[in-house]
Amino acid sequence: MDQSDREGSGRSQEDIMLADSNGRENGMHPLVQSQIGKHLRAVYDDVVNEPVPQRFLDLLEQLEESTTKNRRS
């Protein structure tokens, strides 16, 4: 990576990836992992808090009724 690449993004690849003593990449920098985790949790929280569409509730009710009927037979 040349100097212009580092200046453009503000981070070099070395800032993002960790390397072992042989120079092989072995994972992301803990700070990068933390930021990704925060963003994933925020997205997940938004999805979890969305209301369940009525169509899904209707399908679940039909499934429950079908299961109850099959148990009685």
N, CA, C and O atoms as a MOPAC input file, in Angstrom:
PM7 MOZYME 1SCF
protein

 N      0.84800 1    -1.16000 1     0.00000 1
 C      0.00000 1     0.00000 1     0.00000 1
 C      0.89600 1     1.22400 1     0.00000 1
 O      1.83200 1     1.30500 1     0.79500 1
 N      0.62200 1     2.18000 1    -0.88100 1
 C      1.48100 1     3.34900 1    -0.92200 1
 C      0.94100 1     4.46000 1    -0.02800 1
 O     -0.13700 1     4.33400 1     0.55300 1
 N      1.69300 1     5.53800 1     0.07500 1
 C      1.34900 1     6.63700 1     0.97400 1
 C     -0.00100 1     7.25200 1     0.63500 1
 O     -0.75200 1     7.61300 1     1.54100 1
 N     -0.33100 1     7.38200 1    -0.65700 1
 C     -1.60200 1     8.00300 1    -1.04000 1
 C     -2.78300 1     7.16300 1    -0.60100 1
 O     -3.82600 1     7.71300 1    -0.24800 1
 N     -2.64900 1     5.81600 1    -0.61200 1
 C     -3.72200 1     4.95000 1    -0.13400 1
 C     -3.97900 1     5.19000 1     1.34300 1
 O     -5.13200 1     5.26900 1     1.76700 1
 N     -2.92800 1     5.30400 1     2.12100 1
 C     -3.08200 1     5.51400 1     3.56200 1
 C     -3.69800 1     6.86900 1     3.86600 1
 O     -4.51500 1     6.98600 1     4.78000 1
 N     -3.32400 1     7.87700 1     3.12300 1
 C     -3.85100 1     9.21000 1     3.36500 1
 C     -5.31900 1     9.30000 1     2.98300 1
 O     -6.08200 1    10.00700 1     3.64200 1
 N     -5.72900 1     8.60400 1     1.93700 1
 C     -7.11500 1     8.67200 1     1.47500 1
 C     -8.09900 1     8.09500 1     2.46700 1
 O     -9.14100 1     8.70000 1     2.72000 1
 N     -7.79900 1     6.94500 1     3.03400 1
 C     -8.73800 1     6.29100 1     3.93800 1
 C     -8.50300 1     6.66900 1     5.38400 1
 O     -9.38800 1     6.50200 1     6.22400 1
 N     -7.32100 1     7.17700 1     5.68200 1
 C     -7.01600 1     7.49100 1     7.06300 1
 C     -6.53100 1     6.28800 1     7.84600 1
 O     -6.08100 1     6.43400 1     8.98300 1
 N     -6.61300 1     5.10500 1     7.26500 1
 C     -6.16900 1     3.88100 1     7.92500 1
 C     -5.44900 1     2.99900 1     6.93100 1
 O     -5.85800 1     2.87300 1     5.77600 1
 N     -4.38900 1     2.40100 1     7.38600 1
 C     -3.70000 1     1.44300 1     6.52700 1
 C     -4.27900 1     0.05700 1     6.80600 1
 O     -4.98200 1    -0.14400 1     7.79600 1
 N     -3.98200 1    -0.87100 1     5.94300 1
 C     -4.45200 1    -2.23100 1     6.15000 1
 C     -3.91600 1    -2.77800 1     7.46700 1
 O     -4.58200 1    -3.57500 1     8.12900 1
 N     -2.71500 1    -2.35400 1     7.84700 1
 C     -2.12900 1    -2.81600 1     9.10100 1
 C     -2.95500 1    -2.36500 1    10.30000 1
 O     -2.96900 1    -3.03900 1    11.33000 1
 N     -3.65000 1    -1.21800 1    10.17500 1
 C     -4.50100 1    -0.74100 1    11.25900 1
 C     -5.71900 1    -1.63500 1    11.43400 1
 O     -6.26600 1    -1.74100 1    12.53200 1
 N     -6.13900 1    -2.27300 1    10.36000 1
 C     -7.36700 1    -3.06700 1    10.39200 1
 C     -7.08400 1    -4.53500 1    10.65800 1
 O     -7.80700 1    -5.16200 1    11.43200 1
 N     -6.06000 1    -5.10100 1    10.04400 1
 C     -5.76600 1    -6.52400 1    10.18800 1
 C     -4.57900 1    -6.72800 1    11.11500 1
 O     -3.63400 1    -5.93800 1    11.10900 1
 N     -4.62900 1    -7.78500 1    11.90600 1
 C     -3.50900 1    -8.16100 1    12.75800 1
 C     -2.70900 1    -9.23800 1    12.05200 1
 O     -3.27300 1   -10.04100 1    11.30900 1
 N     -1.42000 1    -9.26700 1    12.26900 1
 C     -0.57900 1   -10.28300 1    11.64600 1
 C      0.21200 1   -11.00300 1    12.72600 1
 O      0.58400 1   -10.41700 1    13.74300 1
 N      0.46300 1   -12.29800 1    12.48500 1
 C      1.28300 1   -13.05200 1    13.43100 1
 C      2.75700 1   -12.78700 1    13.14200 1
 O      3.08400 1   -11.97200 1    12.28000 1
 N      3.63000 1   -13.46000 1    13.84800 1
 C      5.07200 1   -13.20000 1    13.70800 1
 C      5.60100 1   -13.56200 1    12.32600 1
 O      6.66800 1   -13.08500 1    11.94000 1
 N      4.88200 1   -14.39300 1    11.57100 1
 C      5.30700 1   -14.76100 1    10.21600 1
 C      4.69100 1   -13.84300 1     9.16100 1
 O      4.89600 1   -14.04500 1     7.96400 1
 N      3.94000 1   -12.84100 1     9.60200 1
 C      3.34300 1   -11.91300 1     8.65300 1
 C      1.99800 1   -12.35400 1     8.11200 1
 O      1.43500 1   -11.67900 1     7.25000 1
 N      1.46600 1   -13.46800 1     8.59400 1
 C      0.15900 1   -13.92900 1     8.11300 1
 C     -0.93800 1   -13.20800 1     8.88300 1
 O     -0.83600 1   -13.00600 1    10.09300 1
 N     -1.99000 1   -12.82400 1     8.16500 1
 C     -3.11600 1   -12.16900 1     8.82400 1
 C     -3.85100 1   -13.19200 1     9.67100 1
 O     -4.08700 1   -14.31900 1     9.23300 1
 N     -4.21400 1   -12.79600 1    10.88700 1
 C     -4.91800 1   -13.73900 1    11.75500 1
 C     -6.17800 1   -13.15400 1    12.35800 1
 O     -6.71400 1   -13.72300 1    13.30800 1
 N     -6.66200 1   -12.06100 1    11.85100 1
 C     -7.92000 1   -11.52600 1    12.33800 1
 C     -7.95200 1   -10.01800 1    12.30700 1
 O     -6.97500 1    -9.35700 1    11.95500 1
 N     -9.10400 1    -9.48900 1    12.68400 1
 C     -9.28300 1    -8.04500 1    12.69400 1
 C     -8.79300 1    -7.44100 1    13.99600 1
 O     -8.74700 1    -8.10500 1    15.03100 1
 N     -8.44100 1    -6.21400 1    13.92600 1
 C     -8.04400 1    -5.45100 1    15.10400 1
 C     -9.24100 1    -5.40700 1    16.06600 1
 O    -10.37600 1    -5.24900 1    15.61600 1
 N     -9.01500 1    -5.54000 1    17.35500 1
 C    -10.12200 1    -5.53400 1    18.32200 1
 C    -11.01000 1    -4.29500 1    18.22500 1
 O    -12.21700 1    -4.39300 1    18.44500 1
 N    -10.45300 1    -3.15200 1    17.90600 1
 C    -11.25800 1    -1.94200 1    17.77200 1
 C    -12.22800 1    -2.06600 1    16.59900 1
 O    -13.37700 1    -1.63500 1    16.69300 1
 N    -11.76900 1    -2.65000 1    15.50200 1
 C    -12.62800 1    -2.86000 1    14.33500 1
 C    -13.73000 1    -3.85900 1    14.69200 1
 O    -14.89200 1    -3.64800 1    14.34600 1
 N    -13.37300 1    -4.94000 1    15.37700 1
 C    -14.37700 1    -5.92500 1    15.79700 1
 C    -15.43100 1    -5.26600 1    16.68000 1
 O    -16.62400 1    -5.52900 1    16.53000 1
 N    -14.99800 1    -4.42100 1    17.58600 1
 C    -15.91800 1    -3.74100 1    18.48900 1
 C    -16.89600 1    -2.85300 1    17.72400 1
 O    -18.09400 1    -2.85500 1    18.00700 1
 N    -16.38900 1    -2.10200 1    16.76300 1
 C    -17.25100 1    -1.21400 1    15.97600 1
 C    -18.25500 1    -2.01200 1    15.14900 1
 O    -19.42500 1    -1.64000 1    15.06400 1
 N    -17.80500 1    -3.09800 1    14.54500 1
 C    -18.71700 1    -3.94900 1    13.77200 1
 C    -19.79400 1    -4.50900 1    14.69500 1
 O    -20.97300 1    -4.52000 1    14.34100 1
 N    -19.39400 1    -4.97000 1    15.86700 1
 C    -20.35300 1    -5.51000 1    16.83200 1
 C    -21.39500 1    -4.48400 1    17.23200 1
 O    -22.57900 1    -4.81200 1    17.31300 1
 N    -20.98400 1    -3.24800 1    17.48400 1
 C    -21.93300 1    -2.18600 1    17.85800 1
 C    -22.95400 1    -1.95000 1    16.75400 1
 O    -24.14800 1    -1.81200 1    17.01800 1
 N    -22.47200 1    -1.90500 1    15.51000 1
 C    -23.38000 1    -1.67400 1    14.38600 1
 C    -24.33400 1    -2.85200 1    14.18600 1
 O    -25.51700 1    -2.64800 1    13.91400 1
 N    -23.83800 1    -4.06200 1    14.31500 1
 C    -24.71100 1    -5.23300 1    14.16500 1
 C    -25.78100 1    -5.26900 1    15.25800 1
 O    -26.94100 1    -5.57600 1    14.98200 1
 N    -25.39500 1    -4.95400 1    16.49700 1
 C    -26.37900 1    -4.93000 1    17.58400 1
 C    -27.44700 1    -3.87000 1    17.33500 1
 O    -28.62400 1    -4.11200 1    17.60100 1
 N    -27.05800 1    -2.70300 1    16.83000 1
 C    -28.02300 1    -1.64300 1    16.54900 1
 C    -29.02100 1    -2.07900 1    15.48300 1
 O    -30.22200 1    -1.84700 1    15.62100 1
 N    -28.52700 1    -2.70800 1    14.42100 1
 C    -29.41400 1    -3.18500 1    13.35700 1
 C    -30.32500 1    -4.27700 1    13.89200 1
 O    -31.52400 1    -4.27400 1    13.61400 1
 N    -29.76900 1    -5.21700 1    14.65900 1
 C    -30.55600 1    -6.31600 1    15.20800 1
 C    -31.65500 1    -5.77300 1    16.12700 1
 O    -32.79600 1    -6.23100 1    16.06300 1
 N    -31.31800 1    -4.80200 1    16.97900 1
 C    -32.31400 1    -4.21900 1    17.87900 1
 C    -33.45700 1    -3.58900 1    17.10000 1
 O    -34.61800 1    -3.72500 1    17.48800 1
 N    -33.14300 1    -2.90100 1    16.00600 1
 C    -34.18800 1    -2.29700 1    15.18200 1
 C    -35.12400 1    -3.36200 1    14.62800 1
 O    -36.34300 1    -3.19200 1    14.65300 1
 N    -34.56600 1    -4.44900 1    14.13200 1
 C    -35.37500 1    -5.51500 1    13.52900 1
 C    -36.22500 1    -6.20600 1    14.59800 1
 O    -37.40200 1    -6.48300 1    14.36500 1
 N    -35.64800 1    -6.48200 1    15.75100 1
 C    -36.36900 1    -7.16400 1    16.82400 1
 C    -37.55900 1    -6.34000 1    17.30000 1
 O    -38.59000 1    -6.89500 1    17.67800 1
 N    -37.42000 1    -5.03800 1    17.28100 1
 C    -38.48000 1    -4.16700 1    17.79600 1
 C    -39.54800 1    -3.83300 1    16.76100 1
 O    -40.52300 1    -3.15400 1    17.08500 1
 N    -39.38700 1    -4.29200 1    15.53100 1
 C    -40.42300 1    -4.07700 1    14.52500 1
 C    -41.62200 1    -4.97500 1    14.83500 1
 O    -41.44400 1    -6.09000 1    15.32500 1
 N    -42.83100 1    -4.50600 1    14.55600 1
 C    -44.00300 1    -5.34800 1    14.79700 1
 C    -44.03500 1    -6.53300 1    13.82000 1
 O    -43.54500 1    -6.43800 1    12.69400 1
 N    -44.61400 1    -7.63400 1    14.27000 1
 C    -44.75100 1    -8.81200 1    13.41400 1
 C    -45.90300 1    -8.54500 1    12.44800 1
 O    -46.99300 1    -8.17900 1    12.88800 1
 N    -45.69000 1    -8.71900 1    11.13900 1
 C    -46.76400 1    -8.48800 1    10.17000 1
 C    -47.95700 1    -9.41100 1    10.44200 1
 O    -47.79100 1   -10.56700 1    10.82900 1
 N    -49.14100 1    -8.88100 1    10.23500 1
 C    -50.36400 1    -9.64000 1    10.48900 1
 C    -50.38600 1   -10.93700 1     9.69200 1
 O    -50.88900 1   -11.94700 1    10.18400 1
 N    -49.86100 1   -10.93300 1     8.49500 1
 C    -49.84000 1   -12.14800 1     7.65700 1
 C    -49.06600 1   -13.26300 1     8.36100 1
 O    -49.47400 1   -14.42300 1     8.30700 1
 N    -47.96800 1   -12.93200 1     9.01300 1
 C    -47.18900 1   -13.93700 1     9.74700 1
 C    -47.97700 1   -14.46200 1    10.93600 1
 O    -47.96400 1   -15.66100 1    11.21800 1
 N    -48.66100 1   -13.56200 1    11.63100 1
 C    -49.46900 1   -13.98600 1    12.77900 1
 C    -50.58200 1   -14.92900 1    12.32500 1
 O    -50.87500 1   -15.91700 1    12.99900 1
 N    -51.19900 1   -14.62400 1    11.18600 1
 C    -52.24400 1   -15.48800 1    10.64100 1
 C    -51.69000 1   -16.86700 1    10.28400 1
 O    -52.32000 1   -17.88800 1    10.56200 1
 N    -50.50900 1   -16.88800 1     9.66900 1
 C    -49.89700 1   -18.16800 1     9.31000 1
 C    -49.55200 1   -18.99200 1    10.54900 1
 O    -49.74600 1   -20.20800 1    10.56100 1
 N    -49.04700 1   -18.34100 1    11.58000 1
 C    -48.73900 1   -19.05100 1    12.82600 1
 C    -50.00400 1   -19.62700 1    13.45700 1
 O    -49.99300 1   -20.73800 1    13.98600 1
 N    -51.07600 1   -18.87300 1    13.39800 1
 C    -52.35000 1   -19.36300 1    13.94300 1
 C    -52.84300 1   -20.57800 1    13.15800 1
 O    -53.32400 1   -21.54400 1    13.75000 1
 N    -52.72800 1   -20.53400 1    11.83400 1
 C    -53.13100 1   -21.67400 1    11.00500 1
 C    -52.28000 1   -22.89500 1    11.31600 1
 O    -52.79600 1   -24.01000 1    11.38900 1
 N    -51.00300 1   -22.69700 1    11.49700 1
 C    -50.11100 1   -23.79700 1    11.82800 1
 C    -50.47800 1   -24.40600 1    13.17600 1
 O    -50.50100 1   -25.62700 1    13.32600 1
 N    -50.76100 1   -23.56300 1    14.14100 1
 C    -51.14600 1   -24.06300 1    15.46600 1
 C    -52.44400 1   -24.86000 1    15.40300 1
 O    -52.56100 1   -25.91400 1    16.02800 1
 N    -53.42400 1   -24.35200 1    14.64300 1
 C    -54.68600 1   -25.07400 1    14.48900 1
 C    -54.46700 1   -26.42400 1    13.81700 1
 O    -55.04800 1   -27.42500 1    14.23400 1
 N    -53.63600 1   -26.45800 1    12.78600 1
 C    -53.33800 1   -27.69600 1    12.07600 1
 C    -52.64900 1   -28.69700 1    12.99700 1
 O    -52.97400 1   -29.88500 1    12.98200 1
 N    -51.71200 1   -28.22600 1    13.78800 1
 C    -50.98600 1   -29.09300 1    14.71600 1
 C    -51.94100 1   -29.65900 1    15.76700 1
 O    -51.86200 1   -30.83700 1    16.11500 1
 N    -52.82900 1   -28.82600 1    16.26200 1
 C    -53.80000 1   -29.28300 1    17.27200 1
 C    -54.72500 1   -30.34700 1    16.68400 1
 O    -55.01400 1   -31.34300 1    17.34700 1
 N    -55.19100 1   -30.15300 1    15.45400 1
 C    -56.05700 1   -31.12900 1    14.79300 1
 C    -55.34400 1   -32.45600 1    14.60900 1
 O    -55.94200 1   -33.50900 1    14.82900 1
 N    -54.06100 1   -32.42900 1    14.20400 1
 C    -53.30800 1   -33.65600 1    13.97100 1
 C    -53.07100 1   -34.41300 1    15.27000 1
 O    -53.02600 1   -35.64300 1    15.25500 1
 N    -52.92100 1   -33.73300 1    16.36800 1
 C    -52.71300 1   -34.39900 1    17.66600 1
 C    -53.97100 1   -35.11700 1    18.12300 1
 O    -53.89100 1   -36.15400 1    18.78200 1
 N    -55.13900 1   -34.56900 1    17.77600 1
 C    -56.40300 1   -35.17400 1    18.18800 1
 C    -56.71300 1   -36.43200 1    17.38100 1
 O    -57.41000 1   -37.32700 1    17.86000 1
 N    -56.19400 1   -36.49700 1    16.15800 1
 C    -56.52200 1   -37.62900 1    15.26200 1
 C    -55.79800 1   -38.88900 1    15.64700 1
 O    -55.96700 1   -39.92100 1    14.99600 1

